[in-house]
Structure formats: C-alpha cells, structure tokens
Amino acid sequence: MRRRDAATTDAGRLDDFSYLEPGTVYLDAACQSLRPRPVIDALTEYYTEYNACGGRVKYAWGKRVDEEVAAARSAVLDLFSLSPRNHAVSFTLNTSYGLNLLLHQLPMNTYLRVVTSHIEHNSVFLPTMTAASRLGVERLVLDRDADGALRYEPAQLERAVVVVNVTSNVDGRQLTNLSQLVHDTHARGGIVILDAAQTAAHHHPLLRKTEADAICFSAHKMYGASLGVIVARHELLASLEVTFIGGGMVADVREDSFDLLPDDPAALLEPGLQAWGEIIALRRAIDWLSTVRPGGRSPAEHISGLADRLYDGLSGIPGLVLLNTVSAPVISLYSPKQDAHRLAVFLSHSGIMARSGYFCAHHYLKEQLGLPPLLRFSLGLHSTPADIDLALDTLTRLMKGLA
Ligand SMILES: Cc1ncc(COP(=O)(O)O)c(C=O)c1O
C-alpha cells in the first residue's frame, strides 16, 4: 500500500479533517477519534450505493457487502500480523460488549480465577466481577508498575482468565510485560483477553503476532465509525458456551435445538444483523492509518511529537498535578484547588473540548488513589500544535484567574 504525505489546511490540520470549524479544539480522542473524510465517505457510499445486509442475500448489493466485510476482517488481522488460520475477527457494539460476550460465555468448571489489575477501565473492571461470580471463582486484582507492567506471581496465573488493558486510558501506560504474561499464563493453563481500546489506533505494533487469546477494541477510537471488534483464537471460540444467539449463527433450527454454522467461528459472536456500513468503514480507517503520513511522519511519530508538546506545556503550568510521569497521547491531571469539571466548562467557553471526571476508572482514581475528579486531554491525528498551544494558554490563564 502506497504511503502518502498528507496535505494540510492553512491551519496545519490534515485535510481529511478540514470539516472542523476554525477555533474548534477537540481533545477527547481517547473517547472517540474524529473520523477522517475517507471513513465518512465509505459510510455514505454504503448507505447510498449498496445498502444491503451481508451473509444472506443473493443480489449484487449483498455480494459487494460480503466482499467488503471479508476485506475488513482481513485488514484487522493484517493490522496485528495475525493469520486467519489461528484467529477469527468478529464485530460487535464496542470494546465493553466484546469483553462481556467473551467473559460471559466462558466454559464453566475450567478456570480457577479471574485476574485483572487496579488500573482498568470499567469495561474490564466490572465484567471481571460478574464473570468471576458466574463462574463461581475468585477474582484477583493486581498492581501495575509505573511502566504499565502487570505485577504477578506465576502461581497466580494457574488456570486463570487474565483480562487487562494494553494501554491505559488514564495516562497511556502500556502493558510492557505482555509477552511474558501471555507465556506464563499459557504455561499454567490460563487464557489472556486484552482490552486494546487505547492501543489499536497508534500502538497496534505492540500486538503484532501476539499469542494472546483475544483482543477487544473499538473502531470509534481508531478513526473508524462506531463499532466493536473482537479478534479471538479459534480454540477460545470453540470452547465458549454460546448463549447470546440469533440469526446468522445457525445452519439449522428445530423446535428445541439448533446446529451452529460449522465453519464460521467469527459468527459465534455475531447474533443478528451487523453494522455493515461501520464494518466497511473500519477497513477504510485501517487503510487510512497505514498510508497517511502527517508531516511526512508515521501517525505514531506524529502523535508522539504532539504528546511531548502537550506534556511539556502542562508540566510547566503552576498548580496542576499530572498523573503521567512521561508524555503520552492521553494525559490526566488535577488541580488541588480547582474543580476539574469547572475547568472543563471554562475551557469549553474557548472552544476547547477536554474531559473531566474519572474516565470510567473510578476504582483506581477515586477509591485507590483517593483523587478528586480529573481533567483529561487526549490527542488524535486531527490535532495540531496550534490546538495544543491554545489549550495550554487558556489553561494557564484559567489557573491564574481562578487562583
Ligand atoms: C482502555 C479502555 N478500555 C475500554 C474502553 C471501553 O470502550 P467502549 O466504550 O468503546 O466500549 C475504553 C473507552 O474509553 C477505554 O479507554
């Protein structure tokens, strides 16, 4: 695929986001990235040119959908250098739904415990509680080091279901001991399910050729439309006790029984009609991410340059306490004197959109660290140095004015 140096607007923004009004500073990409024009075009094309469902219909529109959906599944596997021989790609609503679908269909009497960490999004933290309860096993909540590594004793992984994020949505720390964790878990008969919601966009090389059993992420956090993605090993899919079930999953149905499709592991997690346009748009997002060269650099290099600028600037504003110890595309902070929600509202008066609260990491931020609500800035490929400078200037003025 040919890489292309991306054109920019006069304001230095990638042309693919030129629909943004001047003075609009969106710094909440960790929640949803803005969609580049090719992704929006792919959705419009689907809705206006071949709005059929996939996997069922014989007319031409449906055939085109089937080809596009197959290409989207392949693009996801290519992103992580995984093979369809070992893995299937299923689509769902979001990361939270993907994790729930897997955890709540795990076989009974197979695992001894569910293991997670303190620094998890509620979409991991909560279903690990309910899954442990359903399976009738203990749940272990472990610490993570400042560099993101999960701290464990190998014995804790005995027949464990390990569910952790690869990249934190609070401070961007990464699961630096991922390979060792997967190796140690497998050696003791366990499985590893990864929350890659903050990884898929800019850190996907971390998951290249991963041996983990499943990866869940959200297309809406990687420049795609709203969609969840589950990449799972065939063995894990075959072990599931399928209970979420519906059309598109069965070969035959009788009054009191049914036969699942024999050769379609991805379908095991896809009851009912899917979000065809969004699936198709995901491939465009992946293509876009693999070819776009903002400022002649890779998306990861570009984002990391912006993150350094933001981190350095925030570190220099008196009265702020940063949670990050190093720069990352996601930076959380608080002021012991100013309410974060109030700061977010004041920032929004200057067109700056940042998040305030606990970012669905209530246990870690509120219960464990005992912090007040925080302010979070997160960057995307639509962001520019000018956006960051405006946010920094405005926050500096606010902190002075409110002092
Ligand atoms: C690390 C992490 N995990 C999981 C999620 C949940 O993603 P979704 O809301 O798309 O299900 C998020 C969302 O912000 C996240 O940042």
The ligand as an SDF file (V2000), in Angstrom:
LIG
                    3D

 16 16  0  0  0  0  0  0  0  0999 V2000
   -8.8770    1.4610   28.0000 C   0  0  0  0  0  0  0  0  0  0  0  0
  -10.3210    1.4010   27.6070 C   0  0  0  0  0  0  0  0  0  0  0  0
  -10.9540    0.2260   27.6660 N   0  0  0  0  0  0  0  0  0  0  0  0
  -12.2320    0.0870   27.3240 C   0  0  0  0  0  0  0  0  0  0  0  0
  -12.9730    1.1720   26.9140 C   0  0  0  0  0  0  0  0  0  0  0  0
  -14.4090    0.9760   26.5600 C   0  0  0  0  0  0  0  0  0  0  0  0
  -14.6050    1.2510   25.2160 O   0  0  0  0  0  0  0  0  0  0  0  0
  -16.1040    1.3300   24.6670 P   0  0  0  0  0  0  0  0  0  0  0  0
  -16.7660    2.4290   25.4440 O   0  0  0  0  0  0  0  0  0  0  0  0
  -15.9120    1.6530   23.2250 O   0  0  0  0  0  0  0  0  0  0  0  0
  -16.7210    0.0320   24.9300 O   0  0  0  0  0  0  0  0  0  0  0  0
  -12.3750    2.4230   26.8610 C   0  0  0  0  0  0  0  0  0  0  0  0
  -13.1670    3.6170   26.4880 C   0  0  0  0  0  0  0  0  0  0  0  0
  -12.7770    4.7430   26.7030 O   0  0  0  0  0  0  0  0  0  0  0  0
  -11.0170    2.5460   27.1910 C   0  0  0  0  0  0  0  0  0  0  0  0
  -10.3740    3.7160   27.1260 O   0  0  0  0  0  0  0  0  0  0  0  0
  1  2  1  0
  2  3  1  0
  2 15  2  0
  3  4  2  0
  4  5  1  0
  5  6  1  0
  5 12  2  0
  6  7  1  0
  7  8  1  0
  8  9  2  0
  8 10  1  0
  8 11  1  0
 12 13  1  0
 12 15  1  0
 13 14  2  0
 15 16  1  0
M  END
$$$$
